[in-house]
Amino acid sequence: MVSARTLDTGNTTPLAESLARRFRNAGFPAADVMVVGGARNRNLVVRLRGRDSSRAPILFLAHLDVVDAEPQRWRTDPWTLTERDGMLWGRGVLDDKGPAATIAAAFLEAKSAGFTPQRDLVMALTAGEESGVDNGVQWLIENRPDLVRAEYVVNADGGGGEMENGRRIAFNVQAAEKVYLDLTLTVRGPGGHSSMPDGPNPIERLSNGVARLARFEFPVNITPVVRSYLAQRAAMTPGELGAAMAAIGRNPQDYAAARTLSATSTTNALIRTTCITTLFDAGTAPNAIPASATANVNCRVIPGERQEHIVEAIRQTIVDPAVEIAVREPMKPSEPSLMGPELRNVLEVTVAELYGRMPVITYMEMGATDGLYLRNAGIPVFGIIGLFAPNDILGSLHGNDERVPVQAYAQSAEFMRRLLRRVGEG
């Protein structure tokens, strides 16, 4: 595992070049193995040629960069892939080097076996998904759109199997994602000596404003993807919560059901935009009244809602003209992707072969992935990973001791191999 540790020292180019050599040595023509991108963090794009060049390719996507780690808090070295206690440990085994490796292995196996798909299959392993710097998907769309043009995208940075009490119950496919928005809230004042306070200072005024925002709820807004997800998920969810899911599936205007869903953080985030204060900065000395205070408010917005409406709702909630609101990171909206019957059938058959029959359910991601750039380019994107793991294991993603069970990972690699074959045969 080549490290792409932090924004300052990380670099995906050595890993992209190392993989490129392996693909060329496996028999891929040099012209179909490209390391491209900006000046520093570059991307690997590989094309497996098909019989019919007139058909749009299928793109398999994953990212090579990872978030940073705190080695002193890990049981193993986060920058060295380690097998221990039936687990694979290391930064990126879940997000997203592990899934990227399953795609690379599937392409290499297909070439070794002499498999020629009906149409071109393209693999893009990219940079900058975590940091947003040198973002590979953005670069490819802006500079080499011919390399990522596709009928649809299999994005190995979303989706995956769902387990309950050790039992596999559903296979989830990401078909939409909430939209990211950062706002900067600022209050200014004259400052001065702490021995002579004169009314609320910037910290106090800003604190009052974000406290009011913390109590505010955006209106319920249930998209077709979420409505479908809740309707399918209802049968697997016992009690009042399952009944509320079924009721919303039948009628998205059922406000009693919406209140029940609002009481649980996961389902609440599915049915409305959320905003929360994530950073606070103020003061220069313990004996000085600050001249300014700032806070970052992070919003995850339901697709289709407008940025100016979100900002205005926050302004009316805070009700203090001294609180300035500026857009720090603007929204990049993306339309949900609608799964066609061919891909659904491929997934249902492949899941049943490896894991048994279960529902394949499309859902909306609460986080964000590079899929938004491709959706904005008019290409449907589906988050698909063939991994089933317990929630405590999945919870190590972006955390300490990121790990994945060896057997579950091997099955996810086999899933990707079969998925690539079936997609290529269609």
Secondary structure, 3 states (H helix, E strand, C coil): CCCCCCCCCCCCHHHHHHHHHHHHHCCCCHHHEEEEECCCCEEEEEEECCCCCCCCCEEEEEECCCCCCCHHHCCCCCCCCEEECCEEECCCCCCCHHHHHHHHHHHHHHHHCCCCCCCCEEEEEECCCCCCCCCHHHHHHHHCHHHHCCCEEEECCCCEEEEECCEEEEEEEEEEECEEEEEEEEEECCCEECCCCCCCCHHHHHHHHHHHHHCCCCCCCCCHHHHHHHHHHHHHCCHHHHHHHHHHHHCCCCHHHHHHHHCCHHHHHHHCCEEEEEEEEECCCCCEECCEEEEEEEEEECCCCCHHHHHHHHHHHHCCCCCEEEEEECCCCCCCCCCCHHHHHHHHHHHHHHHCCCCEEEEEECCCCCHHHHHHCCCCEEECCCCCCCHHHHCCCCCCCCEEEHHHHHHHHHHHHHHHHHHHHC
